[in-house]
């Protein structure tokens, strides 16, 4: 029977002895079980889901601390592209208590994580790379080095056309000699210090190079007109230096674009990352994720995980069309979020992956620029800042308007952050 595939052997009722079941009947029982499990779930409101997400990503509740806590946060945010200037001003300090820049450098220098631009801009029009966007606005993602193969398969290839002469010279030096420290890069390229800095900034913005640590990118975020002052401050150890980056190296992209099928292995990994990021996943929540496999590939991966009993499927959030999937531990946390009526106020950057206003809640979407901000109260958006304009949303009490405006227009200070004032630009 086992050879012909008519009956299957296993442990179906939890007993110690082996059991046999007809194959078709077993599939039927499995379908009924999944249907029953889905029927047990009571969907929550979008506001409760938003409260759950804030706690799930450590923005509320008990905040994590230390190097391993930072590593767990980077794993949760793996592959998410955010403006380079936003990572250490409004993303990581909100999630890690007493965040320090050296913690991130330690993880990168140990080879556990790599920062890079996964979605380089398309090369269009005339001109050259000297007109590339500022590095501070470049969408940078962190990826565990062991998972690079999956994201490289999804990444769009970065073109080397229209680079400036200096940037092409630096890239050629890296291609010929491999990874180089900054001083070696100056010698190999034959360029002056400032020219190498500008070339690296252009190559970072195009997604063509990365470095051993985040220190080099931290220095390049400073506008070029302020780098002369920054170099003087380095003598007093108050500002980051591009020389502190360790080795600079080329980035190799092996993908053919995020719109093409990249195979089950890559989609399965990304599905696991998304479940860890959001806890409860549906298609709408992923609308701000630019570098993902097609939804059909992710859906196949989610259904396989559900069939193996590793995740739950069902209707978890009201008002969300399509299939929804959740980690088992997220289901319990979602129930707790339903009971939470604390009304805690949280401010996040529009570059944050939790900027889901207009996606899981009614209203307009907020452009994902690092200077824009969103204020949430009890999981409900109450005010937004877009540029220098503050807009109060419906339901705000007149007595609260002044405090909300002052909070949105004030400096973005994260609780427990410990960042040197001269090293990071203010948003």
N, C-alpha and C positions, 0 to 999 in steps of 0.2 A: 504493500500500500504506500509506503513511504517513497519507494522508487517511482511509482506511477503518479504521485502527487495527488491522489484521491483524498487522503487524510493527512493531517499535520500533527506532529508531536510537540507538546509544550507544557507549560504550567499556567492554566487558564483561570483556575479558581483559587489560587494562592496555596494549594497543597504542596507537600514535598514530593509526592509521587508524580511521575510523568503521566500526562493525559493526552488523549487522542480526540480529534474533532474533524469532522468532514469539512473540506476546504470551503465550500460555498456557504455552509452554515456558519463557519467561523467568521467569514467576511460579513455575513448578515448581522451577527452578534456585535461585531466591531462597529458597524454603521449605527446600530441602535444605541450602543454605548456613547458614541460621539454625539448623537442627537440628544440623548438624555443629559449629557454634560453641558451642552450648549443651552438647553432649556432651563438649567438651574441658575443661569446668570441673569441678574437684574441690572439693566443698563443704568449708568449714572448720568448726571447732567454734564454738559461741557465745562461748567465752572468747577465741579468736583474733579473732573479729569485734569483740569489745569492745576488745581491744588495738588493732585497726585503727582503730576509731572515736576512741580517745583520741589516737592519732597524727594521724589525719586532721583533727581539730579543734584540733591544736597543744597539747594538754595534756601530751603526752609528746614526747620527741625534741627536735628543734631548734625552739625557740620564735621567733616572729617579733617584730619590733620596729619602732616608728615609726608615723607617721600613716597611710601607705598600708597597712601591715600591719593596723592597726586597721580601716581601711575594708574590707579583704578579709574580716576576721572578721565585721564587721557584715553584709556581703553574705551570708556563709555562714549567719548566724543570722537572716536577714531574715524578718520575720513571726512569729517565735517569741515568744510572750508569757511573760515571766518577771517575778517580783516586782520592783518598782522598786528596792527596797533591795538586790537581789541582783546587779544588773548591774555595779556598780563595787566590789563586795566579793568576789564569788566566780565571776563569769562572765568578764568581760573581763580582769582581771589574771591569770587562769590561762592565757589564750590569747595575751596580748601581753606580752612581756618589758618591764620598766620602764614599765608603764602609768602614764600621768598623766591626770588629769581634764581638763586643758586640751586634750588631743588630741581627746577626744570633743566638747568644746564647739566646737573649730575645725571639725570635719566638719559638725556641725549648723548652725553659724552660716554656713558656706559654702553651705548649701542642698543638700548632697549626701545627707543623711539626715534623716528626720523621726521623732521619737518620739511615740507615741500609744497609747491603749488601743483595740485593734481589736475586742475582744469585750465591749462594755459590759454591765453586769449588767441583767437584766430588771427592770422596775419592777413590783413586786408589793406587795400588802398596803397598810397605811395608814401614815401618817406622812410624813416629808419627808426630804430628802437630808442633814439634819444628822447622821443616823445611818449615813452611808456608811462603808465600810471604810476603815481608815487608808491613806494614800497609799503607805506603805512596802510594803504587801502588794498594791497594785494591779498587775495584770499589764500590763506595758508592753512594746511591741514596737518595734523599729527597722525602718524601711522606706526603701529608696532612693527619693528623691523622684520619679525617673523611673518607678518601678514602683507609685506610689500608686494608680493607676487599677485595677490588678488586685486589690489588697487591699481597696480601698473597695468593689469589687463583691462581695467575699466577706463584708465586715463586716456585722454586725447593726446596724441603726440605733439610735442612742442616743436614748432618750426624754428629753424635758425636763420630764416630769411630776414632781411631788413634790419639786421643788427648793426649797431654802430661799429666803427673800426676798432675802438678800444675793447668793446664787449666781445667782438669776434676774436681779437688777439688773446684775451684772457681765456675764452673757451677753447681756443686751439692749444694753449699752454696746458690746460687741464686734460685735454684729449691726448696730448703727447706724453705728459709726465704722470698722469694720474692725480690723485688727491694731493693738494699742496697747502702748506701753511701760507699765511698772507705774505710774509717776507719772501718766501720762495716764489710765490706767484708774481711779486713785483719783479724779481730777477728774471724769471722765465719769460715774462711778457715784455720786459723792457719798458714798462710804463711807470709814471710817477705815482706816488701814494694816492693822491686825490683821484687820479684817472682810474686806478684799479678799484677804488671804492665805488665810483660812479658806474664802472663796468659791472661790478658785482650786483649793484642795485638793479641795473637793467636786466641782468640774467636771472635774478631772483624773481622779478616781476614777470618774466617770460616763462618761469617754471623750468629753467635749465640747470640751476645749480642749487646745492644745499650745503650745510656745514655740520661739523661734529656737534656743536652746541647751538643754543638759541642766542648766544651773546652777540654773534656777528649780525644777525638779523635785528636784534635789539638796537644795535648801533646804527644800522642802515635806516631804521624807522625815523630817526631824527632827520628833519629836513636838511638838505645840503647846505643851505645858507647858514644853518646853526652848527654845522660840524666843526668849524674853526673854533668856536667857543667850546664845543664839547672836547676837542683835543686838548685845550688848555686845562679843562676840568679834570681830564684823565690823570694829570700829574698829581692831583689831590684825591684820586680814587673816587671821584664823584660821578663819573659818567662811563658808560660802556664803550669799549673799543672794538673795532672790527678785527683787530689782531687777536682778540681773545676768543675768536670763534673756533679755534682749532684748525682742522684741515677743511678746505673747500673742495667740493667734488661735483662732477657732472651728475645730472639726474637722467636716468634711462627710463623712458616710457615705452611700454610694449603693447599698448592697447590700440584698438581701432575705433574708439568712441563709445560713449555711454549709451547710445541708442541701439547698439547692436547686441545680439545675444553673446554672452561671454562664457557660457558653459555653466553646468550645474555646480561645480566646485566653488567658483567665485560667487555665484548667487547665494549659495548656502552660507558662505562665510558672511556676506553682507547682511543676510537675513538675521543671523545671530547678533551681529553688531547693532542692527536697528532695534531688535528686541531688547538688548541691553541698554540702548539709549533712551527709548521711550516706554519700555515696559509693556504698553499696549499699542499695537501698530495697526493702522489702516492706510489705505492709499492716500487719503487727504492729508494726513499728518506728514507725509513725505514730500509734499509739493515744493518745499523749500530746499530739498536735498538735490543738488544739481548733478551729482555723479553717482548714479545708481543703475543697476541692471534694469531692463524692462520689467514692469509690474508683473507680467505673466511669469517670468522666471522667478521672481520673489514669491509669487503666490504658490508656485509649485513647491518651492523650498518650505514655505510655511505649512502647507498641507502635509508634506512628508513629516515634518516635526510633530504636527498634531497627531498624525496616524501612529507615530511611535510613542505617543503619550508624553512628549517632552514639553509641549506647550498646550494652551487651551484655545479653542476657537469659539466664536459666538458673537453676541451683540453686547459689547461692554459699555459703549458710549452712545448716548442718544444723539440723533441728528446726523450721524455719520453713515453714509451709504456704503455698500460693498462689504466684503468680508473683513472681520477684525480678529486679531490674534494677540495672545497675551502670555507672558511667563506665569507659571503657577504662583510664584511669590507676589507678582504684581496684582493678581486678582484679589488677594486678601488686603493689600495696601490700598487698592481702589475702593474697597468697602469702607475702610477707615476714613478715606478722604470724603466719602459721602456724609459721614457723621461729623466731620470737622467744620465747625462754624465760628472759628476764631476770627476770621476776617483780616488776617495778617496782610500788611502792605509790603509789596516787593517791587523794586525797580530793576529792570533788566535792560541791557543794550539791545538795539534792534538787530545787531549782528549775532545775538545769542540764538542757538538752535530752538530755544523755547519762545522765540518771537512768533507765536502762532495766532496772533490777533487777526481776525478776518478769515482764519482758516478753520479753527475749531470753535470760534466765537463769532457772533455777528459783527458787522461793521467793516471799515476799510482796513486794508493791509498797510503795515508800516514798512517802508523800504529798509532793507537790511544794511544800513550805513552805520558805522560805529558811533557817530555823533547823535543818532536818533535814539530815543529811549521810550520805554513802555512801562507804565505804572499799573500794577495789578493789586486789587484788594479783594481778598477772599476768592481768588481765582477768576475775577472779572476785571477786564480792562476798564480803568476809570479815567486815565489821561495819557496822552502821548505827546512827545516832543519830536517835531520834525524840523531839523535845522535849528533856527532860533524861535520858532513858533510853537506855542503850547496850546493844545486843544483838550478841553475837558469834555468827557463823554457823558452821555445821558445817565442820570441817576446820582450824580455827584451833589452832595449837600452844599448849599452856599457857604456854610461856615467852614467847609474844608477846602474851598477853592484856593485860598492864599497859601496854605501849607502845601498843597499839591504842586502849585506853580513853583514855589520856592524850591521844593525838592527836585523837580525836573530840571530847573535852570541852574542848580548848584553843582559843585564838583561831584564826580562819580567816585565816592569813597566806599570801598568794600569793607565790611566788618572784619577785623583781624588781619587786614593786609599790611605787609611790611615791605614796601617797595621804596628804594631810594628816589627822592623827588626829582633829581636831575637825570635819572637814567631812563625814565619812561615819559613819553609825551602825554600831556593832558588832552583828553578827548573834547 
